[in-house]
Amino acid sequence: LSYSKSYEEGADDGPHEMSPNYYYNALKYPCPPNLSIWWNIGSMLFLVLGAQLLTGILLSTSYTPDEALASVSLEYVMRDSNYGWAVRSLHMGGASMFFALIYTHVARGVYFGVYLKNPHVWYSGLSLYVLSMGVGFLGYVLPWGVMSYWGLTVITNMMTVIPGGARALDWFQGGFVISDVTLKRVFILHFLLPFVILGLSLTHVLLLHMNGSSNPLGLDETEFSVPFHPYYSIKDLAGFALLLAALVGITFTFASLTADPLQWQPVNKMKTPSVIKPEWYFLYAYAILRSIPHKAGGVSTMFAAIVGVAVFPMISGQEKFQSMKVCPPARFVFFLWVANFTFLTVIGAQEPAGGWVLAGQFGTFFHLSALVMIPMIKEEWEWHLYQGARLSESCYPTKF
């Protein structure tokens, strides 16, 4: 199928000419005809982001950013506010769902090589991911339980490894220690930054529409496209229904599935917990941070692991096939990389002692190595693939 200007009523300028506003018309946006369910993740992320903004605004009307009153205001939300328990549970479950979709979205991009077609989209998506991690951590601090306080202490102290970081830390805290001023600033940032994420998400989509979507085969299908509506708008609605069912199921059945029990205990600044751990979607980065005994080295390695996917467009060649479907070695390393991500998530929840430290160091090494190996293996495999084809053609020329 070829969706072009001739598809529009009254158009007769040729089979592949497009109107000036073609790519900016949501209903007529041309899409590859073979997109799978993995391409529904982006629209699902928009839906969850909208739910997070709405529930966050509702929660902000009852939350008090004060060390003595933060937990009290949350008790009011959960016990006395009308349907406050549902709003907060939806917000907590939505955060986990949001990061689960982000990780799936990134994995899909790596597997199908979308960074080769749209590097600018890849970098804008990476910026969204880093910003979302910051907003997620700020939200983890707001309940002001034991894990909130000590998690904020650990993360903010990482600022001291950079030049001028100690002074910046004092400025952020509003003093030499974490206090009410710090909590107020955390609350303000957590409230404002999601709107920045929304604006950057729209930019992300605009960049995508300028160059067109990738596809599972990783081939140029510019001449074979279908309109977004009704072919993919219906699929998005089906994905929304499944997502809402999962989100409601988490909210009303497993509302506190990922919450640490210590998060419900009052802050005790005189006693450090035996194990300090963040939410599950930060555990892999936390495991990498703890695996390096040197403070500056651990912080640098953790940030390298988080933004390491940025190297994919830089070290990739001009592959004819973007997808890993034609590259079994790269596909094998990719699945090992995903398994290692899960492995690091498990390690991040354990006490940093004994064999867990060594396991974290191994997982860190493999995670960083895979970021470089995957694009290089793809390029090498394709070179041998085409080199072998050229040799076969030279040895056995086609006769007409």
FILO-381326 format. One record per residue: y, x, z of N, C-alpha, C, CB in turn; residue in one letter. Coordinates in steps of 0.02 Angstrom, whole numbers, plus 50000, padded with zeros to 5 digits. Atoms other than C-alpha are relative to their C-alpha. Glycine has a CB too. Layout:
N
YXZYXZYXZYXZa;...
END
This chain:
400
499405004250000500005000050000500625004450000500004995250061l;499374996350001501725006349961500564995150014500105003649931s;499445004449982503164997950051500645003549981499994998350076y;499404996850025504755002149958500534994749988499855004049936s;499445004650013506354994349899499774994249957500585003749967k;500255005450042505364984449772499684994550041499515002749949s;500295005149955504594975349920500524994850018499735003350064y;499475004749983506274967449955500144995449941500635003850021e;499875004950051506734951949859500595002149957500124993150031e;499464998450045507754955549706500075007449986500634997450026g;499944992850011507474974349708499625001949938499755004150060a;500344998050062507044982249540500205007149980500164995149944d;499744993350016507655000249552499455005249997500515002150050d;500534995050002505955008549554499544999250059500305007049999g;500515001249950504395009349659500125003450067499355002149974p;499954996149938504965021949791500715001250023499655006549992h;499314999349977506845019949811500114995650060500504998349943e;499905003549937507455014449981500734998650012499705003950058m;499315001949986509025005650040500305004750051500044992850025s;499674995249955510325015750138499814998950074500744999549993p;500165001549930509915006950303499264999150012500384993950022n;500725001449997508055007050273499695002550064499655003249941y;500324997049942507565018850412500304997650066500045007549995y;499685002349939508725010550536499894992450011500745001649999y;500185007049993508034993050512499334999750035499994996449932n;500614999749960506744990650648499434996149968500134997350070a;500535004250028505794976950557499715002949935500264993149987l;500234997350064505684986550392499835007450004500524998949947k;500144992949992505385003850464499315001749971500055002150074y;500644998650032504005011450354499555004350045500105003549933p;500484996649958502465017050450499385001749960499814995750062c;500644998650032500855025550395499524994250012499705006750027p;500455005949993499495012350367499405001250045499764997849933p;500614998449963498195021250475500135001950073499625005649966n;499854998349931499035022550646499504996750047500724997950018l;500495002549952497805020650790500354997750063499475005450017s;499725002549938498045013950965500395005450038499444997250045i;499644994649966498665031151022500744999949982499705006749982w;499295000550019500295027150932500344994250035500074999349924w;499705005449961500575012251046500305002450066499484994650015n;499804997649935500925023351196500765000350007499715007050013i;499274999549997502765025851152500324993450018500275002549935g;499725006649984503155007251153499814997950071499764994849950s;500205001649931502165005351315500455003650050499275002050012m;499554996349956503255018751394500674996550006500095007349975l;499375003749998504805008851347499944993950046500224997949930f;500105005949958504074993451431499985001950074499354996449980l;500044997949930503655002751591500685002550025499475005550009v;499334997749981505365011051592500464994150016500315004349944l;499605006049986506184993951582499814996850066499924995049945g;500235002849936505104987751726500245004250058499244999450000a;499774995549947505555003051829500754999250013499845007249982q;499285001049991507415000451798500144993550037500365000149932l;499885006549969507334982151846499795000050073499624994549962l;500244999949931506284984552003500405004850043499265001750003t;499604995249963507304999852053500684997150020500105006349959g;499365003249983508934990052045499914995050056500304996549938i;500135004949947508174976252152499885003450067499404995649981l;500144996549938507544988752280500635003250028499475005349989l;499404996649977509224997552288500464995450040500385003049941s;499585004749964510034981752354499804999450074499964993149968t;500235000549931509014983052515499885006850033499364996050003s;500154993449972508765001852536500635003150031499725004649945y;499454996649966509845011852657499855007550002500094997250072t;500134992850002509965030652622500245003550064500345003249939p;499834997149935510025035952804499355002250034500394994950044d;500614997549969508775046452900499714995250051500135006750033e;500245004549947508665033853041499834993149973500524999450054a;500075006850024508705018152933499594999449936500674997049989l;500365000450064507755022752773499334996550009499895007149972a;500655003149989506035018352841500084992850024499595004050050s;499885006849976506765002952928500164995349941500574999950051v;499835004150057507494996552765499394998649956500555003349958s;500625001250038505814998852678499554995150036499635006649989l;500385005049962504974989152818500284993049987500015001650075e;499695006450016506224975252785499794997649930500775000550004y;500205001950068505814975652599499284997549999500085006049953v;500715001650002503944974952631499834993750041499595005850025m;500205005449954503954961752771500454993949997499995002750070r;499535005649992505524951052767500334997849935500535001850049d;499675001750063506294951752594499554995649957500205006349961s;500405004550042505734937952475499695003949942500444994349972n;500394996450051504374945652366500195007449995500094996749932y;499834992950000505004962752415499385004449995500395001850062g;500624996250003503224968752438499755000649927499464996850044w;500234999950070502834964052257500455004649958500004992949971a;499534995850038504404972652190499875007450013500724998250017v;500124993049984504054988752284499325002349974500055001150075r;500664998250025502204988652240500015000949924499494994750019s;499944999450073502654985952057500365006549982500374994049971l;499634993850013503885000452066499555006250012500635000450046h;500454994449986502595012052145499455000549947499694999250070m;500514999950052501225006952024500285001849932499664993449997g;499694998350064502425008251878500135007449993500644996249992g;499894992750003502825026351923499365003649979500265002650068a;500644996950018500985031151915499824998349928499454997650047s;500165002050069500755021251754500445003749951500094992449992m;499534996650044502295029351678499775007249986500705000050030f;500214993150010501655047051706499325000449967500005003850066f;500645000150035499895042551652500114999149925499554994550028a;499845001050071500625036351487500345006149970500444993949992l;499684994050025501715051851471499495005449984500525002650051i;500504994950011500235063551490499564998249940499575001050062y;500395002150058499245053251364500405001049936499794992650007t;499564999250057500735053551246500055007349978500704997250016h;499964992950015500885072451257499345002549972500195004050063v;500664997950025499005074851234499894997649929499444997350046a;500055002450068499055063951080500415004249951500224992749996r;499584995950042500485074251011499705006849986500685000850031g;500324993550010499545090451038499394999449954499795003150067v;500625000850039497905083950965500144998749926499594994250029y;499865001850069498675076550808500565004349969500194992749996f;499524995350028499965090450787500654996949978499705003449942g;499385003350021501495079150782500605004850004500134993950044v;499454995349994502585094050830500145003749934499865005050055y;499904996850064502345100950654500454995849954499335001349966l;499605004350043503135085850571500714998950028499664993249991k;499365001649969504535082450696500135004650060500014992750023n;499864995649942505005097750803500564997550045500185006949975p;499455002549959506635089650859499774994250045500594997849956h;500285005549959505685074250919499585003050056499574995349956v;500424996749950504495085851011500435002850057499585005749969w;499574997149948505895094851103500374994650039500515004849968y;499675005449963506805078651147499504996650046500304994949952s;500515002849956505165071851216499865004550059499364998949961g;500094995449944504945087551320500574999550050499955007249973l;499435000949955506695085251390499924993650041500664999649960s;500125006349964506235067351435499485001050055499774994649952l;500534998849951504665073451524500275003750061499435003849968y;499734996149944505585086351629500484995850041500375006349973v;499545004349964506945073851674499624994650039500504996749951l;500405005149965505625060851720499675003050061499474997149953s;500304996849942504775073351835500525000550056499735007049981m;499484999649949506425075951925500144993350033500645002849970g;499875006749973506735057251944499414997750042500134995049942v;500595001949962504945054552002499985003450068499375001649962g;500004996549936505105067752136500544997250047500115007549990f;499475002849959506765060652197499794993350029500654999149959l;500255006349973505945043652214499485001050053499724995949944g;500504998549949504535051552313500325001650067499555005849978y;499664998149939505815057552439500284994050037500575004949985v;499625005549971506665040752470499654996350058500164995149947l;500305003349940505355032852588500115003850065499254999049989p;499844995749943505775047152706499455000050053500664997750032w;500554998849956504055049652779499895007450009499364996649975g;500154992949988503235065952830499965003849935499335000750038v;500074996550064502775070652652500665000349962499474996649957m;499344999950033504515065952589500415005950024500384993450013s;499584994749972505395077852706499745006949983500064999250076y;500264993350011504225092552689499925001649925499325000850034w;500004998850072504025090152502500685001949975499764993849964g;499324998250019505915090552483500175007150023500504995050028l;499884993249974505965106252591499695005349955499725000750071t;500354995250042504685115152482500355000749932499264997949990v;499734999850068505455110352315500715002849999499994993049969i;499314997550001507275113552361500045007550015500424996250050t;500004992849986506845130752430499835004249939499515001550055n;500134996350062506275135552255500655002249967499594995849951m;499364998250029508125136252210500225007050021500534994950019m;499774993649975508315152052312499745005949960499795000850072t;500274994450038507325162452187500465002049942499304998249972v;499544998450055508735161852058500655002750030500134993849956i;499364997449975510395171252076500484994350016500315004849949p;499555005349979511605160352172499654993750023500464998349945g;500385005949982510205148452217500114997850072499295001249989g;499895001749930510515149352404500644996050009500035006450043a;499375003849995512315143552383499924993149968500575003949966r;500115006550032511765129852263499584995450045499655000949932a;500415004049954510465124252391500434997250056499445004350030l;499555002549948511805122952526500444994449974500435005750028d;499585005250029512875112752408499614993649991500285002349932w;500405006050010511465100852366499834996650066499355001749962f;500185002949935510945098652547500604997350038499655005250042q;499415002049962512735096352605500065003750065499994992650013g;499994996149939512475109652736499435005049999499944995650063g;500534995049997511215122352795499314997150011500155004950056f;500645003349990509845109652831500014993349964499854999150075v;500065006750030509215093452754500244994850051499284998549978i;499695004949954510205078952828500114993449963500665002750029s;499825006450030510885061552793500365001049933500444996050047d;499644998750063512025068952660499515001549944500495005950009v;500494998450050510525075852568499654993849975499485004950027t;500355006250019509625059152570500454995549958499774996350062l;499545004150041511165050152503500065002849930500704999850033k;499954997050067511295062552359499364999049961500175007450005r;500645001450033509445060552321499994992849974499415001350048v;500005007050020509665041752316500464998849939500224995550058f;499535001050056511185042552200499715002849935500685003450016i;500304997150060510305054252079499414995949975499775007250014l;500575004150020508735043652080500224993549968499554998650060h;499745006250029509785028452038500315001149932500514996850047f;499624998950062510835036151899499585003149944500595004450015l;500364996350052509625047751807499554995649956499595005450032l;500395004250046508475033851742500404997149942499694994350038p;499595002450055509925027451638500125005649949500674997350025f;499984994350046510075045051565499355000449961500135006650038v;500655000050034508225044151526499984994549946499434999050050i;499985005550049508505027451439500405002149938500294993750031l;499604997850057509885034751330499655005449959500675002550023g;500364994750036508865050251288499394997249964499805005550049l;500575003250034507375039051246500224996949934499684994750046s;499755002950063508425029951117500145005549949500644995950013l;499904994450045508925046751044499335002649973500375005750035t;500684997950018507075051551042499744995649943499544999650061h;500245004650051506665035950940500415000749936500044992850025v;499584999150059508145038650823499785006249960500745000650021l;500244994050035507545056350783499334998749967499955005850050l;500645001750030505815049450751500084996149936499574996150049l;499905004250059506465036550628500335003949943500424994050018h;499684996150053507445049750533499495003649957500495005050030m;500504996250038505895059550482499354996249990499855006450036n;500615003950009504545046250496499465002150050499745000849930g;500534998949952502995044950604499455004449970499704993450022s;500604996450021501495056350598499424995049995499835005750050s;500585004550007499745049350573499375003850021499944997449927n;500604996649975497965052950631499725005249953499474994950013p;500264995150046497505062350472500445006249995499924996949931l;499554994450004499025073550484500235001649930499695006050029g;499814998950069499415071450299500664996649985499454997449953l;499385003150021501005066850208499844993349967500395004749951d;500145006750026500895048050182500644996349986499574996150049e;499355003150014502695044950132499944994649947500515005449977t;500065004750055502145035949974499514994350016499775003649938e;500475005249980500875025350068500204997550069499265002750000f;499745002449937501755015550202500014992450001500715002750013s;499965007249990501834998050273500584998750048499334997150029v;499445001549954503274989350364499764999350072500374993749978p;500175000549929503304990050552499824992950019500585002550044f;500145007149988503374971150560499724996849937500634996250025h;500365002249939502164962350562499405004450019499764993049990p;500634996449991500814975850552499945003450068499945005249946y;500034996449936501274985950707500354996450057500295006849992y;499715003949947502354973750802499474995850036500564995449973s;500555003749969500794963350831499575004650043499564996649946i;500394995349960499844978650891500375001950064499845006449960k;499614998549940501264982851010499964994350051500735001549982d;500055005749954501204965351083499324999750034500124993449962l;500664999749969499334967051111499975005650052499465001149946a;499974994549952499644983851196500404998150062500305006249969g;499605002349943500994975851305499584995550046500624996349976f;500415004649960499764962451361499505003950043499634995049955a;500474995949962498464975451412500345004050054499615004749953l;499634996049951499764986151499500234995750058500615003349966l;499775004449946500484971651597499424997850044500364993849972l;500595001849961498734966451650499805005750047499414998249954a;500174994249958498374984051712500525001150055499945006349958a;499474998949951500064985351799499984994850055500684999949965l;500055005349949499864968651887499385001050042499984993049966v;500614998749961498094973251937500105005550051499445002049953g;499854994649953498704989452016500464997450056500335006049964i;499515002449952500154980552101499694995650054500554996249965t;500265004949953499154966652182499325001950030499944993349965f;500664998249975497514975752212499995007050031499494999749944t;500014993149976497804994452234500715002750006499585004549953f;499294998349997499644995252279500115007050029500384994950042a;499904993549966499455010652392499445004949983500044999050075s;500584995850018498025018952297500175007450000499744998049932l;499824992950007498965035252264500455002550056500345001149935t;499544997949946500075035352420499635003750054500354993950029a;500294996149945499705048352553500134996350066500305007150002d;499895003549935499445040652728500565003150041499365000250040p;499474996949962500645053452801500694997749978499965007649993l;499365002550024502015045752696500264994250041499954998049927q;499805005749960502035031052816500185002150071499454994850002w;499844997649933502285041952971500735002350004499535005750020q;499304997749993504045045653039500055007549993500274997950069p;499884992850011504795062552999499995003750066500685001149964v;500014995549943504405076353123500185006949974499305000050036n;499754993750027505475091453080499735006150037500755000150001k;500254994549960504615102053214499275001649986500084998550072m;500714998950012502845100653146499864999449925499574994950040k;500175000050071502305105552971499294997449990500075007149970t;500685002450013500805095852901499545005749976500014994349948p;500484994850021499225106052869499985000649924499314998550027s;500015000050073499265101152685500604995949975499334997049972v;499425003450030500885096852594499834999049926500665004150009i;500165001450070500565088252429500434994349974499254998449992k;499605005350031501585077552309499554994449973500445002949944p;500395005150033501025062452209499535003249949500464994849965e;500544997250043499525064552093500275002949935499494994649985w;499764997750065500575066851936500385006650005500454994849970y;499704993449992501355082752009499495005250026500594999750048f;500484995549967499755090252081499825006149957499374996250017l;500184994350042499355101151930500535005550004499904997849927y;499464995149995501065109451938500025003150070500684996749984a;500014997449931500925111252127499445005050009499934994250050y;500554995349997499235119652108500185006749968499374997149966a;499784993850033499995132251988500505003750043500304998549931i;499504996949957501455135352106499665003850057500474994750028l;500334997049943500265139252250499525005649981499634994850039r;500504995150020499085150052147500295007149995499694998049935s;499674993550005500365164152132500285001850068500565000049945i;499774998449931500645173052300500745001850004499595005750027p;499304998150000502385179052249500424993849987500145005449948h;499615006150004503735165752272500334999249932500534999950054k;499675000450065504765169652117499504999549944500455006149989a;500515000350051503195172452015499684993149996499465005250013g;500295006750000502465155752069500464994949969499834998050070g;499525004850029504055146252025500065001049925500695000950034v;499944998750072504205154851856499384997749962500115007549987s;500625002150032502375151651815499954992549996499405002950037t;500035007350000502505133451864500454997149945500214997250069m;499565002550052504005130451751499755001849930500715002550010f;500304998250065503155139951610499444995349982499755007350002a;500545004650013501655128551628500254993149981499544999650060a;499735006750014502735112851626500304999749931500524998150052i;499655000250065503785117251474499645004149947500715002650008v;500364995650046502455127951390499854996849933499365002150031g;500145003250064502115114851256500565001049950499884992550011v;499444998650046503805119751184499845005549950500625001950039a;500164994450045502975134951104499614997749939499605005250038v;500415002250056501895124450988500365000349933499764993050012f;499664999550065503205122250849500215007149983500614995549999p;499754993250012503755140450871499475004549970500265002950065m;500534995350022502085149150844499534997049950499615002450060i;500435003250050501315136750723500225002049931500004992450008s;499854998650070501215140550539500134993549962499435003849967g;499905005850043501425128750392499324997149982500405001949936q;500655002950013499755120050412500044993949954499664998250065e;500025005850043499285107650278499734993950038499575001449939k;500285005349959498295097550405500285000850071499215000250001f;499714999649933499235093950565499484998550054500594995150006q;500475002549950497795085450655499445005150013499704993449977s;500574995949982496375094250746499344997249973499965000750075m;500615003050026495125082950658499635004649953500164993549965k;500314995450048494805096650531499915006950030500415000549936v;500044993549967494785110850659499584999450064500715002850016c;500435000649940493275110050778500145005150054499285000549980p;499864995349945493695126250872500614998150041500105007049972p;499405002149963495445120250916499874993650039500594999049951a;500175006249964494745103250963499615001650064499604995349955r;500404998049941493515111651082500465002850055499475005349980f;499534997249951494915121551166500454994650028500435005649968v;499575005549977495975105851176499664996050056500194995449942f;500345003949949494665096151273499885004250063499334997549972f;500044995749941494405111051388500675000150036499795007149980l;499335000049971496295111151416500124993650039500535000849944w;499935006449965496275092651463499574999950063499794994149953v;500434999749941494795095451580500305004750053499295002449981a;499694995449953495705110251658500604996850034500205006549964n;499445003749970497235099051686499744995750058500364995649947f;500295004149947496125087251786499765004450058499404995949973t;500234995249950495375102251877500585002450044499665006049966f;499414997849962497115108351928500284994350043500555002549952l;499785005649960497555090851987499594999350064499954993549960t;500445000149941496055091152105500175005750047499265000449979v;499844994149959496505108652166500654999050038500045006349956i;499355000949968498295103552203499974995750062500474996949952g;500075004349941497675090852331499625003350057499664993649980a;500404996649950496645103652427500435004950041499415003749967q;499664995049959497135115652564499965006849966499685000450071e;500004993650036497655132452487499665005550040500725002149983p;500384995049962496285142852565499335000949967499924997950074a;500664998650024494655151052518499964999949924499524995050029g;500135000050071493955147752346500494995849960499324997649986g;499515004150037495295134952302500565004249971500284994750046w;499474995650026496575148852281499775003449936500205005350053v;500284996750060495455158352159499914995049943499335003450017l;500095005150051495045142252067500684998149969499664993750029a;499335001550026496915138452051500265005549955500484998950057g;499794994550042497245155651980499644999949933499885006750035q;500385000650062495855153451852500274994349957499254999050014f;499745005750037496505136151804500695001449972500034994050045g;499334998250024498285142951789499955004549938500405003450055t;500084995450057497725157051674499764996349938499515005650018f;500265003650058496745145351562500524995249972499364996250017f;499495004750023498155132551555500525003449956500344996650059h;499504996450038499415145351496499705003049936500315005550042l;500324997150058498175153651378499884994849946499345003350020s;500145005350050497715137251294500624998049962499694993950034a;499385001850033499535133751256500145004649940500585000350048l;499914995350055499535149151144499414999849953500105007150027v;500614999750040497745148151083499954994349950499405000050044m;500115005950042497775130551012500355000549932500244993750036i;499694999550066499095132850875499775006149960500755000450008p;500234994150036498475150350833499314998849969499985006050046m;500675001550026496675144250813500054995349940499564996850055i;499915004750056497265129950702500225003749937500514994650018k;499754996350058498225141750589499475004649971500625004150019e;500524995550024496805154350579499444996149966499725004150058e;500545004050029495515140850543500194997549931499824994150046w;499785002550064496535133450403500055005649948500664996350006e;499964994450046496825150550327499305001749972500315006250034w;500694998650022494945153950321499734994349958499545001250060h;500235005750037494635136350258500245000349927500234993550032l;499734999850068495785138250108499815006549965500754999250003y;500214993750030495305156450081499294999349973500045005750052q;500685001250024493485151250069499984995649939499584997050055g;499975004550058493935137349948500235003849938500464994150014a;499764996250057494885149449837499475004849975500635003950018r;500544995550020493435161849838499454996349963499715003650060l;500525003950033492205148249791500234998049931499834993850041s;499745002050065493325142449650500025005849951500704997050007e;499994994250044493495160249584499305002149979500365005850034s;500694998150017491615163149590499674994949955499585000950064c;500305005350040491155146349516500544995649971499514995750042y;499445003850028492595140649407499774993449970500355004249946p;500155006650027492645122649355500055000249924500474994650029t;500015000250073492175119849173500154992949977499325002549972k;499825006650028492915105949071499714999549930500764999049999f;
END
